[in-house]
Amino acid sequence: MDKRILLLRKGIGWHFNPPAASHWGGVWERMIRSVRRVLGALVKEQSLTDECFGTFMIEAERIVNNRPLVHVTDDLNDLNAITPAKLLLLNENVAEFTNTLSYDRYSKRWKQANYLAQLNSSKIVDEYQRKLDFKEQEFAIFKVEAEEKLGSFESKNIAISKALEMAQSELFRLKTEANATETGRSSELELLMDDLEKSNAKLASAEAELAKLREDHADIPKLPIADISRLQCRIEELEFELSSCSQQKSSLLDQLESLKSLKSSNEKNLENCIQELQTTICQTKASLEVANIKLDNQSDYEEVKRELSLLRSIEFPENVQPNESDNLIQDDTSNRAPLEVLILKKNKSLENQLAEANTLREKLQIELTQVQSNEVEANQRIKEQTELIKLLESDLYRLQTNLDESLKLNDSRNRLEGHHLAEVIGDQKPSQYNQSLLNIVQNQRDRFRTRAEELEQNEINLRQQLVSLQREVESVRADNVKLYEKIRFLHSYGSPVIQNRQNNLSNQHSSSSVTTSLSPSSCQNHESNDATIIKYSHVYEAQLNPFNQFSRYEKQRGRFVSSDRRLRLGVFLYAIFLHLFIFIALYKAAHFQHSALETEANCHSRFEKHMQEVHNQGGGNL
C-alpha cells in the first residue's frame, strides 16, 4: 500500500489489460482477426499439404511481423522503423518472398503457396493502407474540430480576461482613492494635534507665568497704582488669551472627534465598498462559469444559426435580399420577422392549400367516378359491338363458304341453297360483295394489329418490371450479404458459444434426426433461418474467394460478346470476310501461279529461239 501511494505521488499509474476485458485485446486482436479472415478466404477451397501450408503460414507471419510499430517518416536519412521481427529476431528484416528463381524448377504445390503468399501480402497491405487512410481522415476531422474549439475557447478566455482586468483596475482605482482620502485626513488630524499641543504648551506657560506673577505680587511690596493698573491689564489680557486658548482647545477637540467619527465612517464605507466589490467579483466569476457552461452546452449555436439562416433563405426567399452574401446571412436579424412567425404563416398558407387540394381532390374523385362509369359503359358497348361484329363476320364467312360450295358443286340442291343464300345476301354485284368483305377483313386486321401492339407494349412493360424487380432482388441480396458480414463481425467479438454455433451451423442443419420439444412452426422457422444463414454464408464466402471472382469476370466477358447483337453481327461479318480472303488467296495461288510458270517457260523458249535465229548460237541451257 505504501509503495502504491509512493508511485501515485510520483505520477505513475498502472492500467491493467486482462484477457477477458470488453475490448478483447484491442489492436492486436483486430490484426489477428484481419489476418485470419484473409487466410480463411484464401485457403478455404485450396488443398495444401503440411509443407505448403507451413510455408504459407510462415510467409504470412513474416508479412505481419514486418509491419512498422511506430510512425514511418518521409525522411530518407531517418532510421528504419521498428517491427515485431526486429524484437523477436534481434536483427534486420528477413528477405522478402521473391520470384527470382525460375518457375520451371518449382513444383505445383510450391507455385500454389507462392501465389497464395503474394495474394495474402497484397490483401493485408491493402487492408492496412485502407485503415491508415481512414485513421488519417478521422485525425484530420478531429484536428479541425479541436482547432475550432480552441479558437472559440481562446476568444472566450480573452473576453473573460479583459472583463477581469477591468474589474481589477476599478478596484485598484477605488483603493487608491480611499488611501488618498485616508492619508489626507490623517495629515489634517496630525496638524490639528500639533496645534492642540502648541496651544496646551502656551496655556501651561501662561498659567506658570500667572502663578509666578502672583508669587511675585505677594512678595513685592505695594506698587504704585499705575503699575497695578498695568499689571491688571496684563492679567486681563492673559486671562483673555487663556479663555481664547481654552475655547480653541475645545473647538479643536470637537474637530478631532468629528474627524475621528468621519474617519471611522469612511473606513466603514470603504470596507462596505470592498465587500461589495468582492461580492460583485464572486458573482461575475460565478456568472462567468455559468456562461462557460452555457457556451459548452451551446457549442453548436453557430451551426444551428447557420442552418436556421439557410432554412430561412430556402423556405422564405422573399424575406432575403438577392444580393445578400453568406456573411450577411449570419448578421443580426432584428429588423426581420422571426422564424416562428414565418413558419406559422407558412403553416397557415399550407393548411389553406391543403384544404383547396382536398376540395380539388374531391371534385377530381367525383369526375373520376363519372369517367369510370362512362368507361364501364363504353367498354360494355364496345364488348357488345365486338360480339356483334364477330357474329356478323362468322355469318358472312359461313355465307361465303356456302356460296363457294354452291358454285363449285353441280348438284341442283346445292345450287338452290346457294341461290337462296344469294337472295339472303342481296342483289349486289360480286365486286361490291368482295369490296364489303375486304373492308371487314381490313377492319379485323386493324383490330388484330392494335391488339398485337397492346400485347407487345404489355410485354415490354412486364420485361421492364422484371428487370427492376431483379435489380431490387440483387440489391436486397447484396444488403443481406453486407448484413451477414456485419453479423459475422459482431459474432467474432461474442462468446465462444456463439462462435461454435456459427461454425457448426451446417452440422446442426444436417442433423435432422434429433428430436426436440419445440412446436412444428418453431422448428420450421428455425430450419428456414438456418437455411437462409447458410445460403448467405455461401454467398459471402464466394465473394471472398478470388477464383470465383475471376471465373465470374470471365463469364461476364463471354456474355458481353454473346448478349450484344451488334458484336455478334461484327464477329459474323469478320468470319465471313476472313473466309472470303482465304478463298481468294487459295484461288489465286491455284490458278495464277500456274499461268506465271507458263509465261516464264514461253519467255525462256522465245529467248532461246531469238538467240538461235539472230546470233546463230546453239541453244544451250541457260
C-alpha positions as CSV (number, residue, x, y, z in Angstrom):
1,M,0.0,0.0,0.0
2,D,2.9,2.4,0.8
3,K,4.6,1.6,-2.5
4,R,1.3,2.3,-4.3
5,I,0.9,5.7,-2.6
6,L,4.6,6.5,-3.4
7,L,4.1,5.7,-7.1
8,L,0.9,7.7,-7.2
9,R,2.7,10.7,-5.7
10,K,5.4,10.4,-8.4
11,G,2.7,10.4,-11.1
12,I,3.0,6.7,-12.1
13,G,-0.3,5.0,-12.9
14,W,-1.0,1.4,-13.8
15,H,-3.6,0.3,-16.5
16,F,-4.3,-3.4,-16.4
17,N,-5.4,-5.2,-19.6
18,P,-6.8,-8.6,-18.6
19,P,-7.5,-11.0,-21.5
20,A,-11.3,-11.1,-20.6
21,A,-11.7,-7.4,-20.9
22,S,-14.5,-5.8,-23.0
23,H,-12.2,-4.9,-25.9
24,W,-10.6,-8.4,-26.1
25,G,-7.1,-7.2,-26.5
26,G,-7.7,-4.2,-28.8
27,V,-5.4,-3.6,-31.7
28,W,-3.6,-7.0,-31.8
29,E,-6.9,-8.9,-31.8
30,R,-8.1,-6.8,-34.7
31,M,-4.9,-7.6,-36.6
32,I,-5.3,-11.3,-35.8
33,R,-8.9,-11.2,-36.9
34,S,-8.0,-9.4,-40.2
35,V,-5.2,-11.9,-41.0
36,R,-7.5,-14.8,-40.0
37,R,-10.3,-13.6,-42.3
38,V,-7.9,-13.1,-45.2
39,L,-6.3,-16.5,-44.7
40,G,-9.7,-18.2,-44.3
41,A,-10.8,-16.7,-47.6
42,L,-7.7,-17.8,-49.4
43,V,-7.2,-21.3,-48.1
44,K,-10.9,-22.2,-47.9
45,E,-11.1,-24.0,-51.3
46,Q,-7.4,-25.0,-51.6
47,S,-5.9,-28.4,-50.9
48,L,-2.5,-27.9,-49.3
49,T,0.0,-30.3,-47.9
50,D,1.6,-29.8,-44.5
51,E,4.8,-28.4,-46.1
52,C,2.9,-26.0,-48.3
53,F,0.6,-24.9,-45.5
54,G,3.6,-24.4,-43.2
55,T,5.5,-22.3,-45.8
56,F,2.3,-20.3,-46.4
57,M,1.8,-19.6,-42.7
58,I,5.4,-18.7,-42.2
59,E,5.3,-16.2,-45.1
60,A,2.0,-14.7,-43.6
61,E,3.7,-14.4,-40.2
62,R,6.7,-12.7,-41.8
63,I,4.4,-10.2,-43.5
64,V,2.6,-9.4,-40.3
65,N,5.8,-9.2,-38.2
66,N,7.4,-6.8,-40.7
67,R,4.8,-4.1,-40.3
68,P,6.1,-0.9,-38.5
69,L,5.1,-0.4,-34.9
70,V,5.8,3.4,-35.0
71,H,5.1,6.2,-37.4
72,V,7.0,6.0,-40.6
73,T,8.5,9.3,-41.7
74,D,9.3,10.5,-45.2
75,D,12.9,11.3,-44.4
76,L,15.3,9.1,-46.2
77,N,18.1,9.7,-43.7
78,D,15.9,8.6,-40.8
79,L,16.4,5.2,-39.1
80,N,14.3,2.3,-40.1
81,A,11.0,1.8,-38.2
82,I,11.0,-0.9,-35.5
83,T,9.0,-4.0,-36.3
84,P,8.0,-7.1,-34.3
85,A,10.5,-9.1,-36.3
86,K,13.3,-7.0,-35.0
87,L,12.1,-7.5,-31.5
88,L,11.8,-11.3,-32.0
89,L,15.0,-11.9,-34.1
90,L,17.2,-9.0,-32.9
91,N,18.3,-8.2,-36.4
92,E,17.1,-6.6,-39.6
93,N,14.1,-7.8,-41.6
94,V,14.3,-11.2,-43.3
95,A,14.5,-11.1,-47.1
96,E,11.1,-10.9,-48.8
97,F,9.5,-13.8,-50.7
98,T,10.7,-13.0,-54.3
99,N,10.2,-14.6,-57.6
100,T,13.9,-14.6,-58.7
101,L,14.1,-18.4,-59.4
102,S,12.7,-19.9,-62.5
103,Y,9.1,-21.3,-62.3
104,D,10.2,-24.4,-64.2
105,R,12.1,-25.6,-61.1
106,Y,9.1,-25.1,-58.8
107,S,6.6,-27.8,-58.1
108,K,2.8,-27.3,-58.4
109,R,2.4,-27.0,-54.7
110,W,5.2,-24.5,-54.4
111,K,3.6,-22.4,-57.1
112,Q,0.3,-22.5,-55.3
113,A,1.9,-21.5,-52.0
114,N,3.8,-18.7,-53.7
115,Y,0.5,-17.4,-55.3
116,L,-1.3,-17.5,-52.0
117,A,1.5,-15.8,-50.2
118,Q,1.6,-13.0,-52.8
119,L,-2.2,-12.6,-52.7
120,N,-2.2,-12.6,-48.9
121,S,0.5,-9.9,-48.8
122,S,-1.4,-7.7,-51.3
123,K,-4.6,-8.1,-49.4
124,I,-3.0,-7.4,-46.0
125,V,-1.2,-4.3,-47.4
126,D,-4.4,-3.0,-49.0
127,E,-6.4,-3.5,-45.8
128,Y,-3.7,-1.9,-43.7
129,Q,-3.5,1.0,-46.1
130,R,-7.3,1.4,-46.0
131,K,-7.2,1.5,-42.2
132,L,-4.4,4.1,-42.3
133,D,-6.3,6.3,-44.7
134,F,-9.4,6.1,-42.5
135,K,-7.5,6.9,-39.4
136,E,-5.8,9.9,-41.2
137,Q,-9.2,11.2,-42.2
138,E,-10.6,10.8,-38.7
139,F,-7.5,12.5,-37.3
140,A,-7.8,15.4,-39.8
141,I,-11.5,15.9,-38.8
142,F,-10.7,15.7,-35.1
143,K,-7.8,18.2,-35.6
144,V,-10.1,20.7,-37.4
145,E,-12.8,20.3,-34.7
146,A,-10.1,20.8,-32.0
147,E,-8.8,23.9,-33.7
148,E,-12.2,25.3,-33.9
149,K,-13.0,24.6,-30.3
150,L,-9.6,26.0,-29.3
151,G,-10.2,29.2,-31.2
152,S,-13.6,29.7,-29.6
153,F,-12.2,29.0,-26.1
154,E,-9.3,31.4,-26.7
155,S,-11.8,34.2,-27.7
156,K,-13.9,33.4,-24.6
157,N,-10.8,33.5,-22.5
158,I,-9.7,36.8,-23.9
159,A,-13.1,38.3,-23.2
160,I,-13.1,37.0,-19.7
161,S,-9.6,38.2,-19.0
162,K,-10.5,41.6,-20.3
163,A,-13.5,41.8,-18.0
164,L,-11.3,40.6,-15.1
165,E,-8.7,43.2,-15.9
166,M,-11.3,46.0,-16.0
167,A,-12.7,44.8,-12.6
168,Q,-9.2,44.8,-11.1
169,S,-8.4,48.2,-12.4
170,E,-11.6,49.6,-11.0
171,L,-10.8,48.0,-7.6
172,F,-7.3,49.4,-7.7
173,R,-8.7,52.9,-8.5
174,L,-11.1,52.8,-5.6
175,K,-8.3,51.6,-3.3
176,T,-6.0,54.4,-4.3
177,E,-8.8,57.0,-3.8
178,A,-9.6,55.6,-0.4
179,N,-5.9,55.6,0.6
180,A,-5.5,59.2,-0.7
181,T,-8.5,60.4,1.4
182,E,-7.3,58.5,4.4
183,T,-3.8,60.0,4.2
184,G,-5.2,63.5,3.7
185,R,-7.5,63.2,6.7
186,S,-4.7,61.7,8.8
187,S,-2.4,64.6,7.8
188,E,-5.1,67.1,8.8
189,L,-5.6,65.2,12.1
190,E,-1.8,65.4,12.8
191,L,-1.8,69.2,12.1
192,L,-4.7,69.7,14.5
193,M,-3.0,67.6,17.1
194,D,0.2,69.7,16.7
195,D,-1.9,72.9,17.1
196,L,-3.6,71.4,20.1
197,E,-0.2,70.6,21.7
198,K,1.1,74.0,20.9
199,S,-2.0,75.6,22.5
200,N,-1.6,73.4,25.6
201,A,2.0,74.4,25.8
202,K,1.1,78.1,25.5
203,L,-1.6,77.6,28.2
204,A,0.8,75.9,30.5
205,S,3.4,78.6,30.0
206,A,0.7,81.3,30.6
207,E,-0.5,79.6,33.8
208,A,3.1,79.3,35.0
209,E,3.7,82.9,34.3
210,L,0.4,83.8,36.1
211,A,1.4,81.8,39.1
212,K,4.9,83.4,39.1
213,L,3.4,86.8,38.8
214,R,1.1,86.1,41.7
215,E,4.0,84.9,43.8
216,D,6.0,88.0,42.7
217,H,3.0,90.1,43.6
218,A,2.8,88.6,47.0
219,D,6.5,89.1,47.6
220,I,6.8,92.5,46.0
221,P,5.7,95.4,48.1
222,K,2.8,97.5,47.0
223,L,3.5,99.2,43.8
224,P,2.1,102.3,42.6
225,I,-1.4,102.5,41.1
226,A,-0.1,102.8,37.6
227,D,1.9,99.7,37.8
228,I,-1.0,97.9,39.4
229,S,-3.3,99.0,36.7
230,R,-0.8,98.0,34.1
231,L,-0.4,94.6,35.7
232,Q,-4.2,94.2,35.9
233,C,-4.4,94.9,32.3
234,R,-1.7,92.4,31.6
235,I,-3.5,89.9,33.8
236,E,-6.8,90.5,32.0
237,E,-5.0,90.1,28.6
238,L,-3.5,86.9,29.8
239,E,-6.9,85.6,31.1
240,F,-8.5,86.6,27.8
241,E,-5.7,84.7,26.0
242,L,-6.3,81.8,28.3
243,S,-10.0,81.8,27.7
244,S,-9.4,82.0,23.9
245,C,-6.9,79.2,24.1
246,S,-9.4,77.1,26.1
247,Q,-12.1,77.9,23.5
248,Q,-9.7,77.0,20.7
249,K,-8.8,73.8,22.6
250,S,-12.4,72.8,22.9
251,S,-13.1,73.6,19.3
252,L,-10.0,71.5,18.3
253,L,-11.2,68.7,20.4
254,D,-14.6,68.9,18.8
255,Q,-13.0,68.9,15.4
256,L,-10.8,65.9,16.4
257,E,-13.9,63.9,17.5
258,S,-15.7,64.8,14.3
259,L,-12.6,63.8,12.3
260,K,-12.4,60.5,14.2
261,S,-16.1,59.8,13.6
262,L,-15.7,60.8,9.9
263,K,-12.6,58.5,9.7
264,S,-14.5,55.6,11.2
265,S,-17.5,56.2,8.9
266,N,-15.1,56.4,5.9
267,E,-13.4,53.2,6.9
268,K,-16.8,51.5,7.3
269,N,-17.8,52.8,3.9
270,L,-14.6,51.7,2.3
271,E,-15.0,48.2,3.9
272,N,-18.5,48.0,2.6
273,C,-17.3,49.1,-0.9
274,I,-14.6,46.5,-0.8
275,Q,-17.0,43.8,0.3
276,E,-19.4,44.8,-2.4
277,L,-16.7,44.7,-5.0
278,Q,-15.6,41.3,-3.7
279,T,-19.2,40.1,-3.9
280,T,-19.5,41.5,-7.4
281,I,-16.3,39.8,-8.4
282,C,-17.5,36.5,-7.0
283,Q,-20.8,37.0,-8.7
284,T,-19.1,37.8,-12.0
285,K,-16.9,34.7,-11.6
286,A,-20.0,32.6,-10.9
287,S,-21.8,34.2,-13.9
288,L,-18.6,33.6,-15.9
289,E,-18.6,29.9,-15.0
290,V,-22.3,29.7,-15.8
291,A,-21.6,31.4,-19.1
292,N,-18.8,29.0,-19.9
293,I,-21.1,26.0,-19.1
294,K,-23.8,27.5,-21.3
295,L,-21.2,28.1,-24.0
296,D,-20.1,24.5,-23.7
297,N,-23.7,23.3,-23.8
298,Q,-24.4,25.6,-26.7
299,S,-21.3,24.9,-28.7
300,D,-23.4,24.2,-31.8
301,Y,-25.0,27.7,-31.7
302,E,-23.2,28.9,-34.8
303,E,-24.1,25.7,-36.7
304,V,-27.8,25.9,-35.6
305,K,-27.8,29.6,-36.5
306,R,-26.3,28.8,-40.0
307,E,-28.9,26.1,-40.5
308,L,-31.7,28.4,-39.5
309,S,-30.5,31.1,-41.8
310,L,-30.2,28.5,-44.6
311,L,-33.7,27.3,-43.8
312,R,-34.9,30.9,-43.9
313,S,-33.2,31.5,-47.2
314,I,-34.6,28.3,-48.7
315,E,-38.1,28.4,-47.3
316,F,-38.6,32.1,-47.2
317,P,-36.6,33.6,-50.1
318,E,-38.9,36.7,-50.3
319,N,-37.5,37.9,-46.9
320,V,-33.9,37.6,-48.1
321,Q,-32.3,40.1,-50.5
322,P,-30.9,38.6,-53.7
323,N,-27.6,40.3,-53.2
324,E,-27.1,39.1,-49.7
325,S,-23.9,37.1,-49.1
326,D,-23.1,34.3,-46.7
327,N,-21.6,36.7,-44.2
328,L,-24.7,38.9,-44.2
329,I,-26.9,35.9,-43.6
330,Q,-25.2,35.5,-40.2
331,D,-25.8,39.1,-39.1
332,D,-28.4,40.3,-36.7
333,T,-31.9,39.6,-37.8
334,S,-33.7,42.1,-35.5
335,N,-35.1,44.1,-38.4
336,R,-36.7,40.9,-39.9
337,A,-39.7,38.9,-38.8
338,P,-38.8,35.9,-36.5
339,L,-38.7,32.5,-37.9
340,E,-41.5,31.3,-35.7
341,V,-43.9,33.9,-37.2
342,L,-42.8,33.0,-40.8
343,I,-43.3,29.2,-40.0
344,L,-46.8,29.9,-38.6
345,K,-47.7,32.0,-41.6
346,K,-46.4,29.3,-44.0
347,N,-48.2,26.6,-41.9
348,K,-51.5,28.6,-42.3
349,S,-50.9,29.0,-46.0
350,L,-50.1,25.3,-46.4
351,E,-53.3,24.5,-44.5
352,N,-55.3,26.7,-46.9
353,Q,-53.6,25.0,-49.8
354,L,-54.3,21.6,-48.3
355,A,-58.0,22.5,-47.9
356,E,-58.0,23.7,-51.5
357,A,-56.2,20.5,-52.6
358,N,-58.8,18.4,-50.7
359,T,-61.7,20.1,-52.3
360,L,-60.0,19.7,-55.7
361,R,-59.3,16.1,-54.9
362,E,-63.0,15.5,-54.1
363,K,-64.0,17.2,-57.3
364,L,-61.5,15.1,-59.2
365,Q,-62.7,11.9,-57.4
366,I,-66.3,12.8,-58.5
367,E,-65.1,13.3,-62.0
368,L,-63.1,10.1,-61.8
369,T,-66.1,8.1,-60.7
370,Q,-68.1,9.6,-63.6
371,V,-65.4,8.9,-66.1
372,Q,-65.0,5.4,-64.7
373,S,-68.8,4.8,-65.0
374,N,-68.6,6.2,-68.6
375,E,-65.7,4.0,-69.3
376,V,-67.5,0.9,-68.0
377,E,-70.5,1.8,-70.1
378,A,-68.2,2.4,-73.1
379,N,-66.4,-0.9,-72.5
380,Q,-69.7,-2.8,-72.3
381,R,-70.8,-1.1,-75.5
382,I,-67.5,-2.0,-77.2
383,K,-67.8,-5.6,-76.0
384,E,-71.4,-5.8,-77.3
385,Q,-70.3,-4.3,-80.6
386,T,-67.3,-6.6,-80.9
387,E,-69.5,-9.6,-80.2
388,L,-71.9,-8.4,-82.9
389,I,-69.0,-7.8,-85.3
390,K,-67.7,-11.3,-84.6
391,L,-71.1,-12.8,-85.1
392,L,-71.5,-10.8,-88.3
393,E,-68.1,-11.9,-89.5
394,S,-68.8,-15.5,-88.7
395,D,-72.2,-15.3,-90.6
396,L,-70.5,-13.7,-93.6
397,Y,-67.8,-16.3,-93.6
398,R,-70.3,-19.0,-93.4
399,L,-72.4,-17.5,-96.2
400,Q,-69.3,-17.1,-98.3
401,T,-68.2,-20.6,-97.8
402,N,-71.7,-21.9,-98.6
403,L,-71.8,-19.7,-101.7
404,D,-68.4,-21.0,-102.9
405,E,-69.5,-24.6,-102.4
406,S,-72.7,-24.0,-104.3
407,L,-70.8,-22.5,-107.2
408,K,-68.4,-25.5,-107.3
409,L,-71.0,-28.3,-107.0
410,N,-73.3,-29.2,-109.8
411,D,-75.9,-30.5,-107.6
412,S,-79.2,-28.8,-108.0
413,R,-79.9,-28.9,-104.4
414,N,-76.7,-27.1,-103.6
415,R,-77.3,-24.6,-106.3
416,L,-80.8,-24.0,-104.9
417,E,-79.3,-23.5,-101.5
418,G,-76.7,-21.2,-102.9
419,H,-79.4,-19.3,-104.8
420,H,-81.4,-18.9,-101.6
421,L,-78.2,-17.7,-99.8
422,A,-77.6,-15.2,-102.6
423,E,-81.1,-14.0,-102.2
424,V,-80.5,-13.6,-98.5
425,I,-77.3,-11.7,-99.2
426,G,-79.0,-9.4,-101.7
427,D,-78.9,-8.5,-105.3
428,Q,-75.5,-6.8,-105.0
429,K,-72.8,-7.4,-107.5
430,P,-69.8,-9.7,-106.8
431,S,-67.4,-6.7,-106.9
432,Q,-69.5,-4.9,-104.3
433,Y,-69.7,-8.0,-102.2
434,N,-66.0,-8.6,-102.4
435,Q,-65.4,-4.9,-101.5
436,S,-67.5,-5.1,-98.4
437,L,-65.8,-8.3,-97.4
438,L,-62.4,-6.7,-98.0
439,N,-63.4,-3.8,-95.7
440,I,-64.5,-6.3,-93.0
441,V,-61.2,-8.2,-93.3
442,Q,-59.2,-4.9,-93.2
443,N,-61.1,-3.8,-90.1
444,Q,-60.4,-7.1,-88.5
445,R,-56.7,-6.9,-89.5
446,D,-56.5,-3.4,-87.9
447,R,-58.1,-4.7,-84.7
448,F,-55.7,-7.6,-84.6
449,R,-52.8,-5.2,-85.2
450,T,-53.8,-2.9,-82.3
451,R,-54.3,-5.9,-80.1
452,A,-50.8,-7.1,-81.1
453,E,-49.3,-3.7,-80.3
454,E,-51.0,-3.6,-76.9
455,L,-49.7,-7.1,-76.2
456,E,-46.2,-6.0,-77.2
457,Q,-46.4,-2.9,-75.0
458,N,-47.6,-5.1,-72.1
459,E,-44.7,-7.5,-72.8
460,I,-42.2,-4.6,-72.8
461,N,-43.7,-3.2,-69.5
462,L,-43.6,-6.6,-67.9
463,R,-39.9,-7.1,-69.0
464,Q,-39.0,-3.7,-67.5
465,Q,-40.8,-4.6,-64.3
466,L,-39.0,-7.9,-64.3
467,V,-35.6,-6.1,-64.8
468,S,-36.4,-3.7,-62.0
469,L,-37.5,-6.5,-59.7
470,Q,-34.4,-8.4,-60.5
471,R,-32.3,-5.3,-59.6
472,E,-34.2,-4.9,-56.4
473,V,-33.7,-8.5,-55.6
474,E,-29.9,-8.2,-56.3
475,S,-29.7,-5.0,-54.2
476,V,-31.6,-6.7,-51.3
477,R,-29.3,-9.8,-51.7
478,A,-26.2,-7.5,-51.5
479,D,-27.7,-5.8,-48.5
480,N,-28.3,-9.1,-46.8
481,V,-24.8,-10.2,-47.6
482,K,-23.4,-7.0,-46.0
483,L,-25.7,-7.6,-43.0
484,Y,-24.4,-11.1,-42.7
485,E,-20.8,-9.7,-42.9
486,K,-21.6,-7.3,-40.1
487,I,-23.2,-10.2,-38.1
488,R,-20.1,-12.3,-38.6
489,F,-18.0,-9.3,-37.5
490,L,-20.1,-8.9,-34.3
491,H,-20.1,-12.6,-33.6
492,S,-16.3,-12.5,-33.7
493,Y,-16.5,-10.4,-30.5
494,G,-19.1,-12.6,-28.9
495,S,-18.8,-15.5,-26.6
496,P,-17.2,-18.9,-27.7
497,V,-20.7,-20.5,-27.6
498,I,-22.0,-18.2,-30.3
499,Q,-18.8,-18.7,-32.4
500,N,-19.1,-22.5,-32.1
501,R,-22.8,-22.3,-33.1
502,Q,-21.8,-20.1,-36.1
503,N,-19.1,-22.6,-37.1
504,N,-21.2,-25.7,-36.6
505,L,-24.4,-24.3,-38.2
506,S,-24.2,-26.6,-41.2
507,N,-23.8,-29.7,-38.9
508,Q,-26.8,-28.6,-36.8
509,H,-28.8,-28.2,-40.0
510,S,-27.9,-31.6,-41.3
511,S,-28.7,-33.4,-38.0
512,S,-32.4,-33.6,-38.6
513,S,-32.9,-36.9,-36.6
514,V,-32.5,-35.2,-33.2
515,T,-36.0,-34.8,-31.5
516,T,-36.9,-31.6,-29.7
517,S,-39.8,-30.4,-27.6
518,L,-40.5,-27.4,-29.8
519,S,-43.6,-26.9,-31.8
520,P,-43.7,-27.6,-35.5
521,S,-44.0,-24.0,-36.5
522,S,-40.9,-23.0,-34.4
523,C,-38.9,-25.9,-35.9
524,Q,-39.8,-24.8,-39.4
525,N,-38.8,-21.2,-38.6
526,H,-35.6,-22.4,-37.1
527,E,-34.8,-24.6,-40.1
528,S,-35.7,-21.7,-42.6
529,N,-33.5,-19.3,-40.6
530,D,-30.6,-21.8,-40.6
531,A,-31.1,-22.4,-44.4
532,T,-31.1,-18.7,-45.0
533,I,-28.0,-18.1,-43.0
534,I,-26.2,-21.0,-44.7
535,K,-27.2,-19.6,-48.1
536,Y,-25.9,-16.1,-47.3
537,S,-22.8,-17.6,-45.7
538,H,-22.1,-19.4,-49.0
539,V,-22.6,-16.2,-51.0
540,Y,-20.4,-14.2,-48.6
541,E,-17.6,-16.8,-48.8
542,A,-18.0,-17.0,-52.6
543,Q,-17.5,-13.2,-52.8
544,L,-14.3,-13.5,-50.7
545,N,-12.9,-16.3,-52.9
546,P,-10.7,-14.7,-55.7
547,F,-11.1,-17.7,-58.0
548,N,-14.9,-17.3,-58.1
549,Q,-14.4,-13.6,-58.8
550,F,-12.0,-14.4,-61.7
551,S,-14.4,-17.0,-63.2
552,R,-17.4,-14.6,-62.8
553,Y,-15.4,-11.9,-64.6
554,E,-14.5,-14.3,-67.5
555,K,-18.2,-15.4,-67.8
556,Q,-19.2,-11.7,-68.0
557,R,-16.7,-11.1,-70.7
558,G,-18.0,-14.0,-72.7
559,R,-21.6,-13.0,-72.1
560,F,-20.8,-9.4,-73.2
561,V,-20.0,-10.6,-76.7
562,S,-22.8,-13.1,-76.9
563,S,-25.5,-10.8,-75.5
564,D,-24.9,-7.9,-77.8
565,R,-26.5,-8.1,-81.2
566,R,-24.0,-5.7,-82.9
567,L,-21.0,-7.6,-81.6
568,R,-22.4,-10.9,-82.8
569,L,-23.0,-9.3,-86.2
570,G,-19.5,-7.9,-86.3
571,V,-18.0,-11.3,-85.4
572,F,-20.1,-13.0,-88.1
573,L,-19.0,-10.4,-90.7
574,Y,-15.4,-10.8,-89.7
575,A,-15.6,-14.5,-90.0
576,I,-17.2,-14.2,-93.5
577,F,-14.5,-11.7,-94.6
578,L,-11.8,-14.0,-93.3
579,H,-13.2,-17.0,-95.2
580,L,-13.5,-15.0,-98.4
581,F,-10.0,-13.7,-98.0
582,I,-8.6,-17.2,-97.6
583,F,-10.7,-18.5,-100.5
584,I,-9.4,-15.7,-102.8
585,A,-5.8,-16.3,-101.7
586,L,-6.1,-20.1,-102.4
587,Y,-7.8,-19.4,-105.7
588,K,-5.1,-17.1,-106.8
589,A,-2.4,-19.5,-105.7
590,A,-4.0,-22.3,-107.6
591,H,-4.7,-20.6,-110.9
592,F,-2.5,-17.5,-111.3
593,Q,0.7,-19.3,-110.1
594,H,0.3,-21.9,-113.0
595,S,-0.1,-19.1,-115.6
596,A,3.0,-17.4,-114.3
597,L,5.1,-20.6,-114.7
598,E,3.7,-20.9,-118.3
599,T,4.6,-17.3,-119.2
600,E,8.1,-17.9,-117.7
601,A,8.6,-21.0,-119.9
602,N,7.3,-19.2,-123.0
603,C,9.7,-16.3,-122.4
604,H,12.6,-18.7,-122.0
605,S,11.7,-20.5,-125.2
606,R,11.3,-17.2,-127.2
607,F,14.7,-16.0,-125.9
608,E,16.3,-19.3,-126.9
609,K,14.7,-19.0,-130.4
610,H,15.9,-15.4,-130.7
611,M,19.4,-16.4,-129.8
612,Q,19.4,-19.2,-132.4
613,E,18.0,-17.0,-135.2
614,V,19.8,-13.8,-134.8
615,H,23.2,-14.8,-133.3
616,N,23.5,-18.2,-134.8
617,Q,24.2,-19.7,-131.5
618,G,23.4,-23.1,-130.2
619,G,20.6,-23.4,-127.8
620,G,22.4,-24.1,-124.6
621,N,20.9,-24.4,-121.3
622,L,20.5,-21.0,-119.8
